[in-house]
Amino acid sequence: MITPRIKTLIGFSYHFASLGYATAVRWSKKHQKLYISGRYSYYLSCFWLCVTSLYAAAEFAILWCKLVSSDDRGDDDGFNVLYRLVDIHDHGLLITSVAFTTPYLKHRDVFVQAFNQLLTLDGYLTKWLTPPSRKSNIQSITPNFERRYITIHILLTIVLLTVIPGFGFLLFNEVEPTHRFLLTVFNTKVVFEPRFLPHAVIFIIFTHQVTVHASNGILFIFLYLCSTTVWLKLVTPVKIRNNKAYQTCHGPMSIDQVALVYKCQQVLTATMNGFLNNLWIASHLALAVLVTTVGVVVTIRHHTEIGYPDCFLVPVLVLNTLSIVYAECEYMAQLDEAGGQVKKAICKNGASRNSLDRRVGNSLLPIRLRMVGSFCFVDRGVLLGVLGSVSSNVVNLLILSE
């Protein structure tokens, strides 16, 4: 259930994203919904996406040359290995941002439609299925959803408010990949002097564009997963109250009402799949395998050159990557299970194979987010697949490098 506090946080996020006048959508505080932004803001957003993509491609080319090169630099080897690990992490963040931002800009009309559908459907279900006599009962079931989303939203906002200006100061440090990129490509060493302050300002704007749109996309998907899962759990039949009604967390509901709520969530999920377009799920899962594999291989091959505390960089990188994949697989699996429980409960309550309840339950299609194609979906097994791919790739690369 999307409360006014959640809408306030959503409005703050989109107003913060529009500070650079480069945003594909805008939030209306008066109407509490999203609208497509103007042409100037949209083209400016596309410009920053192109800049990010070109920078990521150039950084990958330089990083690849460093990884395949056997020309080490004597006493600087330890620092070179550290720089390579930082480059891997930075490149992973860039590609993840591009993967999230591309459907956000390419299908902004579908994104706005899906977002407004989610808000409208939640508000409609709240008014229709939550009469005053049962509001206290419903509010005792859904606070975990509200607290979970608000916590994630506030933490991500704090990270953005810290990281965006922080990267502006890191530009003057050699550990920052962009500092070394400017030195390698343009032969420009950025130092802490007034003449380089415009470089820092531009880099802050670039970091803002790289992070805010991707974070808004992540928060929207998280909001969709939580909201849809909660509503499916609330309308899951527990037992038959009489021949015409089920007992649910909302109280007595007819099979028509349960099926209507389920099919409304199906329509919303279809819109979500149209927005995601199989891009971000497949791309960032493949990127998780790539970043984790390369980081582990570089660390193992150069373990004698990495000192303390730099040796903790790759474990932290691997842990963060796998934690994100685990959270994603867990929430998507919960969505699939919640829909399956509704369907199973309806079919179970059918008195016979040809009863109306069973026919209605069998007609309900699963609610899932597609990964690749029309038959591949995200579940808990994806995490095991990622771990298997990483293990296999690490072993093969270490054997081939001997």
Summary of the structure (lengths in Angstrom):
residues: 402
radius of gyration: 24.4
end to end distance: 56.0
largest distance: 81.9
contacts: 1251
relative contact order: 0.11
helix: 75%
strand: 6%
